[in-house]
Amino acid sequence: MMTGTLQDGTHTDSMQKDSMHKDSMHKDSVPTHGTPVHRAPDAGAKTEGSLACVGLGMMLGAHIGPRARNYIEQADVVFAAVSDALVELWLQDMHGDVRSLQPFYAEGKSRHDTYREMVEAMMVEVRAGRRVCGAFYGHPGVFAQVPHHAVGQARSEGFLAHMEPGVSAEDCLYADLGIDPGRVGCAHFEASQFMFYQRRIDPSAYLVLWQIGLAGDRSLRRYSTDAQHRALLVDLLAQDYPRDHEVIIYEAATLPITSPRMERLPLSGLVEATLHLQSTLVIPPAMAMQPNQAMLDRIARLDAHRVPGGA
């Protein structure tokens, strides 16, 4: 999945980590199989204070790996950006000092400011010599600026920092919708970035647009856009897809008692559809793959000159 920087320097930020979070209101060891295994510190790394940003996966309790769990349990302090208040309570059962990152959000406040404050809150504890864990739902490196910035900042200051992957919404999407991205290909874009830049679309592959509930937002201060913005997105997509082409609105399940949203509708229906910050648009192929005969002929000529059995 992709994020980018606008021509005016504005970052198309990753609201996927904020989305459900908004709706519901990171020492020097790498744990493995429940047993801490100490890492050799990086050259020049400080011996006190460390950061680990870990992924909790999408579903409460079901997706967390043993390494992520041990980072949480062995930390001095845990900062949490999670999908549901229940997940935060679950984290508190694993650690006695869990601090929510939710209060840094505020209506009308630039998310750039919010993200800087989150990173600084974690770095204050790292600089104080503490083992800090940032627990983020899904994958901490996917549609999440804060973990990337925090790990980068910690390393730049000479501290040990690590990112532990987790099950992302993309992983759940493939499983729930039965999509193998290797069959016909699959392209991913953040919806607003897709609108702001010229992109080459291949209608014979899957197209996945993330954060469609924010499609067209340039302010970084709001948490949804309206039907008029979505109409512009549909107009753009209609250059490559019929307006009656079936698309899917997808939302991963975050609790064991809930089911994923997999709503099928025509492309034109996206304008008036009910969308959330975590809504993702999946566009199945609209045409068959077209053979590249010129390349196939070149490969055939190349193979014809090879010695049988040779490399």
N, C-alpha and C positions, 0 to 999 in steps of 0.2 A: 504494500500500500504506500501511497505517496503523499508527501506534503511538499510545499514549495514556498518560494518567496516571490511576492508580487514585484512588479517593476518599480513601485514606489517604496519598496523596502518592507512592506507589510507582509508578515508571515501568515500563510494559510494554516491556521493552527489546528491542533488535533483535539477536537471536541469529543471524540469517541470516549476518551477517558473521563470527560466531564459529564457525559450525557446522563447515564442512569444515576450518577452521583448527584446531579442537580435535581433529577426527578424524585429522588428519595428524600427529599425535604423541602534507611538503608544503611570478629576482629580479624583477623588475618587468617581465618579458616574457611575452607569450603566443605560443608557437610556433604556426606554421601552415604546413602543407605543407613542413615541414622547415626553415623559415627563421624565426628569432625576430623578432617584431614587438613593439616596446616599447609598453607601455600607459602612458597618462597616469595618474599616481598619484591616488588619491582625495584629496579635500581633507583636509588634516591628517595624511595618511599618512606614516609614517616612511620615510626613504630607504634604510635598511639593515634587513636581515632581512625575509623574506617566507615565505609558506606557500602551497603548492599541493597540494590533495588531488585525486588523479586516480583514474579507474577503469581497471582492467586488463581488464575484461570477464570472462566466465566461463571461457572456454577458453584454455589456455596458448598465448600468442603469436598467436592467431587474431583476437582482438577488440580489441586495443589500437589506439587512434588515433594519428596523428602528433603531435598536440598533447600528449597524455599522455606519449608516448615522449620528446619533447623536454624536457618538464618534468623527467622523471626524469634524462635525460642531463645537463641543465644545472644540476641541484641540487648543493649542497655536501654534503648528506646526505639519504639516503632512508630513511624508515621504512616497513616493509612489514607488511601484514595480508593474507595471501594464502591460497589454497585448498589448496595442496599444496607440499611441500618442493621439488618440481621447479620450481615457479613462482618460489620464492625464489632458486634457483640461476640461473634464467633472468634474474632481475632483477640478480643480481650480475655477469652478463656485460655489462649495460648501465651499471653504476655500481660504483665501487670501495668505496663506503661505504654498504652496505645493512644496516639494523638491524631485526631482527625484533621485532615487538610481541608475539609469542607468549609470552615469559617473564613478561609481566604477569598472565597467567592462572594461577590456582591452584585446586585442588579445595577447595570450601567457602568460597572468597573471594567476596565480593559483587562482581558484575560492575560495579556503580556505582563501586566503588573501582578496579577494573581500568581502566575507561574514563577516570576522572579522571587516573590515573597515565599512561596513554597520551598524553592531551592535554598533560599537563605535560612529558613527555619531549620532545615536538615543540616546545613553546613555549620550553623552555630554549634550544634551538638557534636559534629565531627571534630571541629576545631577545639572543642573542650575535652577531646581525648576519648570520646565515647564511641562504642560500636553502634552504629545507626543502621536501621533497616527501614527502607521505604517499601511498603506493601501496596501493590497496585493491582486492580482487577484486570483480568485478561493477561496479555503479554506486556511487560513494562516498557518494551521498546517499540510497540506498535501503536500509532496514533497517541503518542504520549511524549510531550516535550520535556516535562519535569524530570523524569528519570534520566533521560539523555543528558540534559543540562547539568543535573546534579552530579552524575558520574563524571562528566567532563570537568566540572569545576573542582571536584575532590581530587581528581588525578592531577590537574594543573597546579594544585596547592601541595602536591606530594603525598597525598593520602592514598591508602589502598581503597580501590573501589571496584565493584563487580556488579554485573547485571545478570540475573538468573531468569531465563525465559519461562513463559507460561503458556497455557492454552488460550489462544486468541479467539475473537469473534469470527475471524476468517476460518480458523480450524473448525469451529462449530458449523459454520455455513456450509462447508464442503460435506460434512457428515449429514447434516439435517436435510440438505437439498439433493444429496446423492450426486454431487458434481466432482468429477476427476479433472483438475485443471490441466493434466497432461494429455487429455484426449483430443481436444480441439484448441486448447489454449485459453488463457484467462487474463484479462487486463484489469488493473485496479487503479482507481483515481479517487482523490477526495473531491466531492461534488463541486465545491466552489472553485477549486483550482482547475477542474475540468472545464468550467465555464469561462474562467479568466484567461486561459491560454489556448492556443490552437493545438489540437491533438489529432493524431491520425488514428482513426477508428477502424477496426477490422470486424465487420458484422458476422464473420464466420466463427468468431471466438466469443466466449462469455465476456461481458463487460460488467464490472462491479463498481458502483459509485457509493462511497461512504459518506455519511453525514448529510443525507439528502434533506433532512429537516432544516438544515442551515444553508441550503443551496443559494449561492449568490450573495452571502453576507460578507461585507468588507469592513464592518465596524469593529469586530472582535468584542463587542459589548452586549450582544443579544444572544438569545438561546433558541431562536426560531426565525424563519422567514415565512412569507405568506404565499398564497396561491399565485400571485403575479410573478414572483421569482421562479416558482416551479414551472409556470407556463413558459418562461424563457428557457428553462432547462429542457422542457419537452420540445420546444421549437428547435433547439440545437440538436437533440437526439433524432428528431424527425428527418434530419438531413441524411441519416444512415439507416433508419428503421421506420417501418410503417407505423402510423399512429395507432393501429389496432394490434400491433405486435404484443404478445403476452409478456409481461415483466413480473417480477416478484419483489414485494417489500418484505425484507427479512429482519428479524430481531432475535438474537440468541436468548435462550432461557437462562436465567440467573439463579433460580431456586429449583430444587428438586421437584417441587409441587407445581411448577409452571411448565408450559410448553412453549416452544419457539413460535414466533409469528412467521408464517410463510403465506402471505396473501398474494394471490395471483390476480392480475387486472391488466387491461389494455394500457399501453403507454400513455394514451391520452387521459386515462383515469388518474394519473399521478397528480394532476393539478389539484383535484379536490380530495385527494386521499388524506386520511388522518396519519400524520407523521410525528415521530418523536426524535429526540436528539440521537438516539441509538439506532434509528432506522437506516437500513442499507438497501440500495436498489440493485437488484440482480437482473441483468438483461441477457437472456439466452441467445444463442446464435440465430440470426435471421436468414442465413444462407449457408450453403455447403462450402467447404474449403475449395479454393480454385488451384489446381496444379500449376506450379511454376515450371512450364515445359522447357523454357530456355535453360534453367538451372539443371533440370533432370537430364537434358541432352548433354550438357557439359560434364556432369558426373559420369554419364555413360561412356563418353569419349575417354575420360580419365581412367575409368576402370578397364576399358578395352586395351589400354597400353600397359597394364600391370602384368607382371609375371605371375602365372597361376601359383597360388600358395604363398606369394610374397606379401610383404606388408603393404 
